[in-house]
Amino acid sequence: MPHDIPLKSATLTPREVPHTVSPGLWTLAWRRLKTDYVGTVSLAIVAIFVALMILSGFGLIASDWSKETGVNYAPPSFLGADYEGGTPAAPAEPAAAPPTASEYKSQIVDPIGDVIAQLKAGKAPSEVPAAPAEEEKSVDPLADIMAEIRGGKGAKKEATAPIEERKATLPLGGDKWGRDVLKKTIKGSETSIFVGIASAIVATFLGTAFGALAGYYGRWVDDVFNWFYSVFSSIPYLLLVLAVAAVLQQKGILTIILILGLTGWTGTFRLLRAEYLKHKAREYVQAADALGASNVRRMFMHIFPNVSHVVLVQMSILVVAFIKSEVILSFLGFGVPVDVVSWGSMLNEAQNELILGKWWQLAAAGTAMAILVTAFALFTDALRDALDPKLKGRLGS
């Protein structure tokens, strides 16, 4: 009779049951974004620009951008100090010998020059009657100063501080005052990127709030917000921005943020209104209503997490648009004040320099803006694909 072999129970304890958690939307989005090489490289470029903005904001780099370190219109280092804007320099003519004291004739009309000359010669002026001998020895208050000038000395006797020698070339050239274009570009990125991000946050907040109220409540609330949307959309965007800038009549970074934020919320409003109209009739919102959740809780605790990817993509789109808008405003003179540098103000200065053949400030500001805007646009496209709920099941966990 075979011995009974005790069999291990096939029932697993709760600790032995394999525990799997379905990845969420943001986890899947990050996995998809990492597989997109163009999106990853674009994200790295955007991160570098944002890091430069933060370091410049704290004064760790480009804090002395306004210091005149080079000669006027100093060429870039890779062109050399002899660069003359692409045209060969004319041969230098031999300098004429300075006139001697007897040959020099001043072009400045001195109304008492003849009188002083007659007094120094010991003669009485022709217009003045002869004076006694003791009166001819009167003290001339300008005698010492004139003697120092004729002797090649300055009237100022105190020693002056030595002038710091300016560089003949700079890494990316210099402007008409000799300021470093590279440092100006970094400092300008701080202004342009900060204005773009801050304005996008303001516009996204307004568009999200207005869209949520209009889409969730509907009826007369929806009619009021749609009327505002129609008014703002009927005016060309650039004209609307210039009109608001003319009304505010005060230059500054805060003014630009308000101008762009108060005029750029319409696109976000349209998308969020449609999303709230679609989600408010779904089962999970009705279940929350049955459990006694308030309207505010249903709008921002239940519906908003399911449409947050739309908000994030819209905000990244607005950052690109507002960086370009800030550059246009500063170029036209409605942007930052004179003592603040941005990519737009650099382009405004460069238009006069370009006539003289000094192209490096235009190239530096234009290239930096083109790289950032292109990288941000490609990152936005990759982010939109990564956050698309329809792609949720295409990537294995």
Protein Blocks (a to p, Z undefined) as FASTA:
>chain_A
ZZddddddfbdcfklpccdddddfklmmmmmmmmmmklmmmmmmmmmmmmmmmmmmnopg
oklmmpcfbcehiacfklojkbgghpacdddddddddddfklpccfbdcfklmmmmmmmn
opacfklccddfklmmpccfklmmmmmmmnopafblbdcdddddddfbdfkopafkopaf
klmmmmmmmmmmmmmmmmmmmmmmmmmmmmmmmmmngmmlmmmmmmmmmmmmmpcfklmm
mmmmmmnopacfklmmmmmmmmmmmmmmmmmmmmmmmmmmpmklmmmmmnopafklmmmm
mmmmmmmmmmmmmmmmmmmmmmmmmmmmmmnopaccfkbccfklmmmmmmmmmmnopakl
mmmmmmmmmmmmmmmmmmmmmmmmmmmmklmmmpcZZ
